[in-house]
Amino acid sequence: MEIGIHANIADYKTSKIAGVVQSVFEDLSNKLKSDYEGIMEHLWIDFELVESDAKPEGKSRFPFRFAKRVSGRSSFGLAPSPDYYNVGHFSVRPNFPYLLSLPENEVIPYCLNLIYKELMFLKAKEKKLEGFNSELFRKRFYDECKILGYSLEIVNPC
């Protein structure tokens, strides 16, 4: 399964944060590529960095959704990108005032912990994803973060 963790849309308040997390997200995405069973071939995780794009009730802009095909056609006259099949996609919404108040050395651990906590909901999607091993994915995420030097809070699913 291909993994993509991104913070590619930011505003003037959060552009520095995007720069801080991007290389770690890319590293982690590459290290997490593996077989986790099930039908999902791609998992895209968007870390929201534009507060005005977030839902007003404080929830993530995009809850988990699964698509059999994501078309690469462009209606804007751009060159098409390849189509992607069996894509899981969701976003993670931070506490923006808190994130903006953090010193630079605490930004990455905060972001990784939020993503790790959000991964718990994948357990409920295992049946829909025909056997996706969410526990293995969460364990690998935890272990790879530790290898990169970031400790995560262990959160057990309910």
Secondary structure, DSSP 8 states (H G I E B T S, - for coil): -EEEEE---B-TTTHHHHHHHHHHHHHHHHHT-S--SSS--EEEEEE-B-GGGS-TTS--SS--EEEEEE----SSS------EEEEEEEEE---HHHHHHS-HHHHHHHHHHHHHHHGGGGGGGTTTTTS--HHHHHHHHHHHHHHTT---------
